[in-house]
Amino acid sequence: MKEFWVSSGHHLLDVDEGGGLVVTDDFLKVYFARPEIVPPTEACQAELALYAKMLRDPRAAVPSTEIAAILDADARENWAVILAFRDHLLRHRTLEAAYVALVKNGMGRTPPLFVDQLVHVILRNALHEVEDAYVLRAAETFFRLQKLTQHEGTILLADEETVAQFDGNPHASPLVAMFGGATIVELDVLNDDNAARYQSRSDGFDMVLDFGTNRRGRRGFATVVEHWVRHLLGIEVTVEPIPAIENEAWTWFVGLDTEATRIGNAIWNGEPVDPDALERIVALFRLTFRDPAQMLPHVAGAPVYLILATTPDRIVRVKPQNLVIGLPVGQAAIAS
C-alpha cells in the first residue's frame, strides 16, 4: 500500500472499530499549526498566549474572557469560529459523524475551507485500500476546485489553486496555457505511463485528469461516489457514467454542485433552460441502490441520476454533501 495525501493528517488520527476517524491531540495540534490559523506577527499578546495554549493543550477550555481580551475584532471573530469548529469535532465520536452532523444540521459559521479539509481526510480514510490513480485523482474534485478546459475532443480538469499559483509566468507550457495562461512546470495529464507516480505527487495536486466521455477519469469519479456513500451512509450503490438521461420520466436526481442543482431543478420543473447552461453540464451518472428496500418507498428500484456541471468561468465545485442529504434514503436504512 502506497501512502498518499499525507497533507490530510490521516496518519495522525486513530481509527475506531467501525472504521471511523477519531480525533487525537496530535491531529489538533497540527490543525492549529495550519497557515490559515497561525496568528500574524503583529498579533497582540492575548492572541499569542491563546495560540500557545492551544499548541500545549489543544483540548483546553477557553473562557470567553480569553477571546474578549484579543484586541483585534477580526481575530476575535476568527478564534470564535476556530474554537467552535474544534468543539464540534470533539463532541462527536468520529470525524465522519462530525461531518454528517454539519451537513444535516447546517454548516452555520463553519468556513468552507474547514469543511473541505474534513472531506479530504475522510476520503483518505474511505479510499485507504484504493491504489487506482484515476480513482484517487478523481477524488481530489471532492475537496479542491477544478479548472476545466476542452482540448482535442476531451475534457481536462486541473487543480484550480495549482493553476492559479503561477499565473502570468512567461514560461508557460502549452498544456498549462490551455487553462488560462497559468503555469507550473510539473503539470501532466494522468495516464497509464505516469499513473504509478501519482501517490508520490499526490500532495502537489499537479496532475490533470482526463474527464472525457468513457474515459478512466470519469469512471474513477463514479467509483469515488460509491466509496463516499458506503463510508458515510453505510449504503452500497453502483454508479456508472452515462452519455444522457435516457428516461424522460426520471424520478430522482442529485446535483453534485450548485450549478448542476439549478439546471436539474429547471429541467425537473419543466422550465426553459438556457442552452449555454446545458452546455455547462460536464458529466452524467446513474446511481442504483443495490438494495432497493433502502430507498424511499415511492422511488424504490428507480435509478438516481447525478449531474455535474461547471460554472460560467469553467470552475467545477463539487459539493459531496449533496450525496449525504440528497439521496432518497428510506427510514429503514437510516435506522440501521
Disulfide bonds with the S-S distance in Angstrom:
none
